[in-house]
Amino acid sequence: MDGYARITGPCGDTQMLFLEINEDLIKKSSFMTDGCGPTVACGSKLTTMITNKTIKEVLKIEPQDLEDALDRWIQKHKEKMINQGDKL
């Protein structure tokens, strides 16, 4: 592990981010959380956004970029969510 961050949000969810960095490139990223589903989704999407990116590229990511990426993911998978709801 070359990088580590830990944050606890106002709701009490804690998320930890782990990075493996080779030179200036994030080769692997992972996370752990004790949080709810949305916290898990955010951690998962963030790791896909930063893996195989340079530190310089990652430092340009803003919270809105993560929100936009999650919105696109929801739209892409909306039919699956509807189908799950129909099962109930």
PAFIRO-211226 format. One record per residue: residue in three letters; chain; residue number from 1; x, y, z of N, C-alpha, C in turn. Coordinates in nm, 3 decimals, padded with zeros to 5 digits. Layout:
N
rest;kette;nr;n.c1;n.c2;n.c3;ca.c1;ca.c2;ca.c3;c.c1;c.c2;c.c3
ALA;A;NUM;X;Y;Z;X;Y;Z;X;Y;Z
...
//
This chain:
88
rest;kette;nr;n.c1;n.c2;n.c3;ca.c1;ca.c2;ca.c3;c.c1;c.c2;c.c3
MET;A;1;00.085;-00.117;00.000;00.000;00.000;00.000;00.090;00.124;00.000
ASP;A;2;00.063;00.213;-00.095;00.142;00.335;-00.107;00.065;00.459;-00.062
GLY;A;3;-00.066;00.448;-00.059;-00.147;00.562;-00.019;-00.267;00.515;00.061
TYR;A;4;-00.309;00.597;00.156;-00.420;00.563;00.243;-00.491;00.691;00.285
ALA;A;5;-00.623;00.686;00.284;-00.701;00.799;00.335;-00.819;00.742;00.411
ARG;A;6;-00.862;00.814;00.511;-00.978;00.774;00.591;-01.059;00.898;00.620
ILE;A;7;-01.190;00.885;00.602;-01.279;00.997;00.631;-01.406;00.943;00.694
THR;A;8;-01.456;01.017;00.792;-01.586;00.987;00.851;-01.677;01.104;00.819
GLY;A;9;-01.787;01.073;00.753;-01.881;01.177;00.711;-01.970;01.222;00.825
PRO;A;10;-02.050;01.325;00.800;-02.139;01.378;00.904;-02.244;01.277;00.950
CYS;A;11;-02.274;01.177;00.867;-02.372;01.075;00.905;-02.310;00.964;00.989
GLY;A;12;-02.176;00.965;01.000;-02.108;00.864;01.079;-02.044;00.752;00.998
ASP;A;13;-02.072;00.747;00.867;-02.010;00.646;00.781;-01.860;00.674;00.769
THR;A;14;-01.780;00.569;00.784;-01.636;00.583;00.767;-01.596;00.509;00.640
GLN;A;15;-01.511;00.572;00.561;-01.462;00.510;00.439;-01.310;00.522;00.437
MET;A;16;-01.245;00.412;00.399;-01.100;00.410;00.386;-01.065;00.378;00.241
LEU;A;17;-00.968;00.448;00.188;-00.923;00.431;00.050;-00.777;00.387;00.053
PHE;A;18;-00.746;00.284;-00.024;-00.611;00.229;-00.031;-00.560;00.238;-00.174
LEU;A;19;-00.437;00.281;-00.192;-00.380;00.299;-00.326;-00.247;00.226;-00.338
GLU;A;20;-00.227;00.164;-00.455;-00.095;00.114;-00.495;-00.050;00.201;-00.610
ILE;A;21;00.064;00.266;-00.593;00.113;00.363;-00.690;00.247;00.317;-00.744
ASN;A;22;00.261;00.320;-00.876;00.387;00.287;-00.943;00.431;00.412;-01.017
GLU;A;23;00.542;00.469;-00.971;00.589;00.599;-01.019;00.478;00.700;-00.994
ASP;A;24;00.411;00.751;-01.096;00.306;00.852;-01.077;00.168;00.796;-01.110
LEU;A;25;00.158;00.665;-01.130;00.033;00.604;-01.176;-00.032;00.521;-01.066
ILE;A;26;-00.160;00.543;-01.044;-00.235;00.461;-00.948;-00.268;00.330;-01.018
LYS;A;27;-00.199;00.225;-00.979;-00.214;00.095;-01.043;-00.334;00.018;-00.986
LYS;A;28;-00.362;00.039;-00.860;-00.472;-00.033;-00.796;-00.531;00.056;-00.687
SER;A;29;-00.662;00.054;-00.678;-00.729;00.126;-00.569;-00.840;00.038;-00.514
SER;A;30;-00.861;00.048;-00.386;-00.968;-00.027;-00.321;-01.018;00.054;-00.203
PHE;A;31;-01.131;00.012;-00.149;-01.187;00.084;-00.036;-01.257;-00.012;00.058
MET;A;32;-01.276;00.034;00.180;-01.356;-00.035;00.280;-01.445;00.069;00.346
THR;A;33;-01.565;00.028;00.383;-01.655;00.120;00.451;-01.744;00.044;00.547
ASP;A;34;-01.794;00.115;00.645;-01.897;00.062;00.733;-02.030;00.130;00.701
GLY;A;35;-02.034;00.192;00.584;-02.147;00.277;00.548;-02.260;00.207;00.476
CYS;A;36;-02.357;00.287;00.441;-02.479;00.243;00.373;-02.452;00.219;00.224
GLY;A;37;-02.556;00.176;00.153;-02.545;00.147;00.010;-02.490;00.263;-00.072
PRO;A;38;-02.541;00.385;-00.054;-02.487;00.497;-00.131;-02.337;00.521;-00.104
THR;A;39;-02.293;00.499;00.018;-02.151;00.515;00.049;-02.069;00.409;-00.024
VAL;A;40;-02.121;00.287;-00.028;-02.053;00.180;-00.103;-02.047;00.215;-00.251
ALA;A;41;-02.158;00.264;-00.306;-02.160;00.302;-00.448;-02.058;00.412;-00.478
CYS;A;42;-02.049;00.510;-00.391;-01.952;00.618;-00.411;-01.809;00.566;-00.406
GLY;A;43;-01.779;00.481;-00.310;-01.644;00.425;-00.301;-01.609;00.340;-00.421
SER;A;44;-01.704;00.261;-00.465;-01.681;00.174;-00.581;-01.657;00.257;-00.707
LYS;A;45;-01.742;00.355;-00.731;-01.727;00.439;-00.850;-01.597;00.518;-00.844
LEU;A;46;-01.561;00.568;-00.727;-01.437;00.645;-00.715;-01.317;00.559;-00.753
THR;A;47;-01.314;00.434;-00.707;-01.200;00.349;-00.741;-01.190;00.327;-00.892
THR;A;48;-01.304;00.316;-00.960;-01.298;00.299;-01.106;-01.252;00.427;-01.174
MET;A;49;-01.281;00.540;-01.114;-01.241;00.669;-01.172;-01.092;00.697;-01.157
ILE;A;50;-01.028;00.644;-01.053;-00.889;00.682;-01.026;-00.787;00.575;-01.067
THR;A;51;-00.830;00.452;-01.084;-00.737;00.346;-01.120;-00.683;00.370;-01.261
ASN;A;52;-00.553;00.353;-01.277;-00.481;00.375;-01.403;-00.477;00.522;-01.444
LYS;A;53;-00.489;00.610;-01.346;-00.475;00.754;-01.369;-00.350;00.802;-01.295
THR;A;54;-00.295;00.912;-01.342;-00.181;00.971;-01.273;-00.230;01.050;-01.151
ILE;A;55;-00.140;01.075;-01.060;-00.173;01.156;-00.943;-00.223;01.293;-00.987
LYS;A;56;-00.160;01.349;-01.088;-00.199;01.481;-01.139;-00.344;01.478;-01.190
GLU;A;57;-00.380;01.372;-01.262;-00.518;01.359;-01.313;-00.617;01.344;-01.198
VAL;A;58;-00.582;01.264;-01.100;-00.672;01.237;-00.988;-00.696;01.363;-00.905
LEU;A;59;-00.594;01.444;-00.888;-00.609;01.566;-00.810;-00.704;01.666;-00.875
LYS;A;60;-00.734;01.648;-01.002;-00.828;01.737;-01.072;-00.973;01.693;-01.053
ILE;A;61;-00.996;01.574;-00.999;-01.132;01.523;-00.981;-01.201;01.602;-00.870
GLU;A;62;-01.319;01.651;-00.901;-01.400;01.728;-00.806;-01.518;01.641;-00.760
PRO;A;63;-01.577;01.674;-00.646;-01.695;01.598;-00.601;-01.805;01.590;-00.707
GLN;A;64;-01.822;01.696;-00.785;-01.925;01.695;-00.890;-01.895;01.591;-00.996
ASP;A;65;-01.767;01.563;-01.022;-01.730;01.460;-01.119;-01.779;01.323;-01.073
LEU;A;66;-01.766;01.296;-00.944;-01.814;01.169;-00.890;-01.966;01.163;-00.898
GLU;A;67;-02.032;01.271;-00.862;-02.178;01.275;-00.871;-02.225;01.253;-01.015
ASP;A;68;-02.160;01.318;-01.111;-02.197;01.301;-01.252;-02.175;01.157;-01.297
ALA;A;69;-02.065;01.096;-01.254;-02.037;00.957;-01.292;-02.142;00.863;-01.234
LEU;A;70;-02.183;00.888;-01.111;-02.288;00.805;-01.051;-02.421;00.825;-01.122
ASP;A;71;-02.453;00.948;-01.160;-02.577;00.974;-01.234;-02.578;00.898;-01.366
ARG;A;72;-02.464;00.899;-01.437;-02.457;00.826;-01.564;-02.474;00.676;-01.540
TRP;A;73;-02.416;00.624;-01.433;-02.427;00.482;-01.401;-02.573;00.446;-01.372
ILE;A;74;-02.641;00.531;-01.296;-02.782;00.504;-01.264;-02.864;00.500;-01.391
GLN;A;75;-02.844;00.596;-01.481;-02.920;00.597;-01.605;-02.892;00.473;-01.690
LYS;A;76;-02.767;00.431;-01.692;-02.729;00.313;-01.770;-02.794;00.186;-01.716
HIS;A;77;-02.812;00.179;-01.585;-02.862;00.057;-01.521;-03.004;00.071;-01.467
LYS;A;78;-03.075;00.174;-01.509;-03.209;00.201;-01.458;-03.304;00.084;-01.485
GLU;A;79;-03.295;00.024;-01.602;-03.384;-00.087;-01.636;-03.366;-00.204;-01.538
LYS;A;80;-03.242;-00.230;-01.500;-03.217;-00.337;-01.404;-03.282;-00.307;-01.271
MET;A;81;-03.276;-00.180;-01.229;-03.337;-00.142;-01.102;-03.489;-00.157;-01.108
ILE;A;82;-03.548;-00.118;-01.220;-03.692;-00.130;-01.238;-03.733;-00.278;-01.234
ASN;A;83;-03.655;-00.362;-01.304;-03.685;-00.504;-01.305;-03.679;-00.564;-01.165
GLN;A;84;-03.584;-00.521;-01.085;-03.574;-00.570;-00.947;-03.697;-00.528;-00.867
GLY;A;85;-03.739;-00.405;-00.887;-03.858;-00.355;-00.818;-03.983;-00.431;-00.860
ASP;A;86;-03.991;-00.468;-00.987;-04.107;-00.542;-01.036;-04.117;-00.681;-00.973
LYS;A;87;-04.003;-00.737;-00.934;-04.004;-00.869;-00.869;-04.076;-00.867;-00.737
LEU;A;88;-04.073;-00.751;-00.670;-04.139;-00.741;-00.541;-04.289;-00.746;-00.560
//
